[in-house]
Amino acid sequence: MVLAWLASGALVFHRPTELAFARHVLKLRRPPAEERARLEPLWREVTARASVEADTYELVIENSADLNAMAAAGHVVGVTTYALNRIPSGNLAAVFAHELGHHTGGHAWAGLLGYRNSLPGRIAWP
């Protein structure tokens, strides 16, 4: 059992697993074409200014009426539907720059590893 747990740690760095985590645990979804049309030009501008390859990350949406965004897993950047639909493009680009900073600073990886490594304790100690 312990060896299986240790071996499963490699999945944390597997992009399809990251996306499955984002979809099933965090309840994020891929944006359809009309949402991508708004998000992608802003994301590409932000990543170009930071000299980061835009396609390294996946853009996702959280269905929420709250103003929020997230840098999740290792390659996931998300915004809420409220942020997508209500804030001006310049502000949304600033949000993207902030979330990209979490990724380039290693914060997203640290959060994902912390979540994974705390699971046994949270299961054993409800």
Secondary structure per residue as TSV (DSSP state, phi and psi in degrees):
chain	resnum	aa	ss	phi	psi
A	1	M	-	360.0	-43.9
A	2	V	H	-64.7	-41.5
A	3	L	H	-64.2	-38.6
A	4	A	H	-63.3	-41.1
A	5	W	H	-62.8	-46.1
A	6	L	H	-63.6	-42.9
A	7	A	H	-64.6	-33.1
A	8	S	H	-66.7	-16.9
A	9	G	G	-60.5	-28.6
A	10	A	G	-64.1	-27.7
A	11	L	G	-66.3	-22.3
A	12	V	G	-60.6	-28.5
A	13	F	G	-99.4	12.3
A	14	H	-	-101.2	116.7
A	15	R	H	-56.0	-46.6
A	16	P	H	-58.7	-33.3
A	17	T	H	-69.7	-39.7
A	18	E	H	-57.4	-45.7
A	19	L	H	-67.5	-36.8
A	20	A	H	-65.4	-40.2
A	21	F	H	-60.2	-46.9
A	22	A	H	-61.7	-41.1
A	23	R	H	-73.1	-48.7
A	24	H	H	-89.6	-36.1
A	25	V	T	-90.3	-47.0
A	26	L	S	-88.6	-8.0
A	27	K	-	61.1	41.7
A	28	L	E	-99.1	156.3
A	29	R	E	-133.3	157.3
A	30	R	-	-75.2	141.1
A	31	P	-	-75.9	138.5
A	32	P	-	-71.6	175.3
A	33	A	H	-53.1	-42.9
A	34	E	H	-68.4	-33.3
A	35	E	H	-75.5	-37.7
A	36	R	H	-61.7	-34.2
A	37	A	H	-61.7	-29.7
A	38	R	H	-85.8	-40.9
A	39	L	H	-75.7	-47.1
A	40	E	H	-61.2	-43.6
A	41	P	H	-61.4	-38.3
A	42	L	H	-66.9	-44.8
A	43	W	H	-62.0	-43.1
A	44	R	H	-65.3	-36.6
A	45	E	H	-65.6	-45.2
A	46	V	H	-63.2	-47.2
A	47	T	H	-68.0	-34.5
A	48	A	H	-63.9	-42.2
A	49	R	H	-64.9	-28.9
A	50	A	T	-91.8	1.5
A	51	S	T	56.0	45.0
A	52	V	-	-121.5	140.9
A	53	E	-	-71.7	119.6
A	54	A	G	-59.9	-37.8
A	55	D	G	-73.7	-2.5
A	56	T	G	-67.3	-24.8
A	57	Y	S	-116.9	154.1
A	58	E	E	-105.7	129.9
A	59	L	E	-89.6	132.6
A	60	V	E	-135.9	166.2
A	61	I	E	-125.0	139.5
A	62	E	E	-107.8	123.5
A	63	N	-	-72.6	101.3
A	64	S	-	-156.5	145.1
A	65	A	S	-88.0	5.3
A	66	D	S	-91.3	152.0
A	67	L	-	-85.2	110.5
A	68	N	-	-161.9	164.2
A	69	A	E	-151.6	166.8
A	70	M	E	-153.7	150.0
A	71	A	E	-111.4	108.3
A	72	A	E	-121.2	157.9
A	73	A	T	51.1	-145.0
A	74	G	T	-100.1	-22.6
A	75	H	T	-142.6	30.8
A	76	V	E	-118.1	129.1
A	77	V	E	-124.8	125.7
A	78	G	E	-132.1	156.1
A	79	V	E	-133.7	158.7
A	80	T	E	-81.3	163.1
A	81	T	H	-63.0	-32.3
A	82	Y	H	-61.9	-49.2
A	83	A	H	-61.2	-42.7
A	84	L	H	-60.2	-43.8
A	85	N	H	-95.3	-16.4
A	86	R	H	-116.0	-23.2
A	87	I	S	-99.4	147.9
A	88	P	-	-62.1	156.3
A	89	S	H	-57.2	-41.1
A	90	G	H	-61.4	-40.1
A	91	N	H	-70.1	-38.0
A	92	L	H	-65.4	-37.1
A	93	A	H	-63.3	-39.2
A	94	A	H	-63.9	-38.8
A	95	V	H	-62.1	-45.1
A	96	F	H	-60.3	-42.0
A	97	A	H	-62.0	-40.3
A	98	H	H	-62.5	-46.8
A	99	E	H	-66.9	-37.1
A	100	L	H	-61.6	-37.7
A	101	G	H	-59.5	-37.3
A	102	H	H	-62.4	-40.9
A	103	H	H	-68.6	-48.8
A	104	T	H	-68.9	-22.7
A	105	G	T	-86.4	-2.8
A	106	G	T	83.7	3.3
A	107	H	H	-66.0	-36.7
A	108	A	H	-66.2	-42.0
A	109	W	H	-63.3	-44.5
A	110	A	H	-61.3	-41.5
A	111	G	H	-64.3	-42.7
A	112	L	H	-65.2	-45.0
A	113	L	H	-65.0	-39.0
A	114	G	H	-61.9	-42.6
A	115	Y	H	-62.0	-49.5
A	116	R	H	-61.6	-46.3
A	117	N	H	-71.9	-18.3
A	118	S	H	-88.9	-10.1
A	119	L	H	-56.4	-47.5
A	120	P	H	-57.9	-42.2
A	121	G	H	-66.1	-39.6
A	122	R	H	-69.8	-30.7
A	123	I	H	-74.5	-42.6
A	124	A	H	-75.2	-27.5
A	125	W	-	-123.0	80.0
A	126	P	-	-68.6	360.0
